[in-house]
Amino acid sequence: MIFVTVGGMRGFERLVCQMDRIAEELDEPVTMQIGSTDYEPRNCEYSRFMAREVMERLFADARIIVSHAGTGSILTALEHEKRLILVPRLKEHGEAFDDHQLEIAREMERRGMTVVYDAGNLRSALENVKRSRVEIRGETSLVHMLKEYVDGIGQ
């Protein structure tokens, strides 16, 4: 199963629409958490929002996680040692107020994670993604950066 999560911010049509097109051709189920995205997938199961326990189960059960570049999703996927593809929300597409996800994605890509900037490249990324070997537990600067960002969201 492939699990796609876009978080709770604005809609993320670019990712949801492309993943829905791809899901039609796959021999594997796709489940999406689509947040406030207007587009409703036709080729996979989806929910706008999910309880934390449901999200945890989907992260645990998925073969591949496709996610926006939100720090919480990144940390959860890494905790479950899953193959992870990041698709950062981009300001230029109206998906975010600024490009903080682009900055996070570039740092993760520098550390070996698969990042897709153009949704048209998502199918290729799904076929070629390897298990994420990005180690963050021992790197206090990255862990601190991610946790500080997550903690700052609630303030």
SVG drawing of the C-alpha trace seen along z (x, -y; Angstrom):
<svg xmlns="http://www.w3.org/2000/svg" viewBox="-14 -34 39 39">
<polyline fill="none" stroke="black" stroke-width="0.4" points="0.0,0.0 1.1,-3.5 0.1,-6.2 -0.1,-9.8 -0.3,-12.6 -0.6,-16.3 -1.1,-17.6 -3.8,-20.1 -2.7,-23.3 -4.2,-24.6 -5.2,-22.2 -2.5,-20.4 -4.1,-19.7 -0.8,-19.2 0.1,-16.2 -3.4,-14.7 -4.4,-14.9 -1.1,-13.4 -1.2,-10.6 -4.8,-9.8 -3.8,-9.5 -1.0,-7.2 -3.1,-5.1 -5.4,-4.2 -2.4,-2.3 -1.0,-0.6 -1.6,3.0 -1.3,1.7 -3.8,-0.2 -3.3,-3.9 -4.7,-5.7 -4.6,-9.4 -5.1,-12.0 -6.0,-15.1 -6.7,-17.8 -8.6,-20.8 -7.7,-19.8 -10.8,-20.5 -10.1,-17.6 -11.6,-14.3 -9.7,-11.2 -11.5,-8.6 -8.9,-5.8 -8.1,-5.4 -9.4,-5.6 -9.1,-9.0 -10.0,-11.0 -9.6,-14.7 -8.4,-14.4 -7.6,-11.4 -7.2,-10.6 -3.6,-10.3 -4.1,-6.6 -5.3,-6.0 -2.4,-7.9 0.1,-5.9 -1.4,-2.7 -1.2,-3.8 2.4,-4.9 3.2,-1.5 1.4,0.5 2.5,-1.4 5.2,-0.2 5.9,-3.8 4.9,-7.1 4.4,-10.1 4.3,-13.3 4.4,-17.0 7.7,-18.2 6.1,-18.7 8.5,-17.9 6.0,-15.8 5.3,-13.6 9.1,-13.2 9.9,-12.3 7.0,-9.8 8.0,-8.1 11.6,-7.9 10.6,-6.4 8.7,-3.7 11.8,-3.2 9.7,-3.6 10.5,-4.5 9.6,-8.2 9.1,-10.6 8.8,-14.2 6.8,-16.6 7.3,-20.1 4.5,-22.6 5.6,-25.5 4.7,-29.2 4.7,-29.7 1.7,-27.3 -0.1,-28.9 0.4,-25.8 2.1,-27.6 2.7,-31.1 6.4,-30.7 9.0,-28.1 9.9,-26.6 9.0,-23.2 11.3,-23.7 14.1,-24.5 13.4,-21.3 13.1,-19.2 16.5,-20.4 18.1,-19.5 16.5,-16.1 17.6,-15.6 21.1,-16.6 21.0,-13.8 19.8,-11.2 16.0,-11.3 13.9,-11.2 12.4,-14.6 10.0,-15.4 9.7,-19.1 7.7,-18.5 4.7,-16.2 5.2,-14.9 8.2,-13.0 6.3,-11.2 5.7,-8.0 9.4,-7.6 10.2,-8.3 7.7,-5.7 9.4,-3.1 12.9,-4.0 12.6,-5.0 14.7,-3.0 14.4,-2.7 15.2,-6.0 18.6,-5.7 18.5,-9.3 19.7,-9.1 18.5,-11.9 18.6,-10.5 22.3,-11.0 22.4,-14.4 21.4,-16.8 21.4,-19.8 18.8,-18.3 16.7,-16.8 16.8,-20.1 15.8,-22.0 12.9,-19.7 11.7,-19.6 12.1,-23.4 10.0,-24.0 7.3,-21.6 7.2,-23.1 7.0,-26.6 3.9,-25.8 1.7,-25.6 2.7,-29.1"/>
</svg>
